């Protein structure tokens, strides 16, 4: 069973991540995302840290709200895997997704290294 303090820390980081995305806060995302971030959208499109942040900061992509459910955090040493369901309201669509989000701890700091989502049927 995962240490409750680590689970709480990861959930706080998830909240900070979604807050930064909603605000298109480039500096906050720079701190939260690992330089090797792999972001796979439910459409299959792939973003890097640079392309994902650029799309949000320039307004090419924008989100209005996130609603998560069935969220589980599994911790394996310096890796935390978050999975669950999400309703994401974007400016051009509403997405009903199942997701996996991965955090890695290096030099004492957790960073988001991977997001992958699929549309729920």
Buried (B, 14 or more C-beta within 10 A) or exposed (E): EBEEEBBEBBBEBBEBBBEBBBEBBBEBBEEBBBEEBBBBBBEEEEBBBEBBBBBBBEEEBBBEEBEBEEBEBEBEEEEBBBBBBBBBBEEEEEBEBBBBBBBBBEEEEBBBBBBBBBEEE
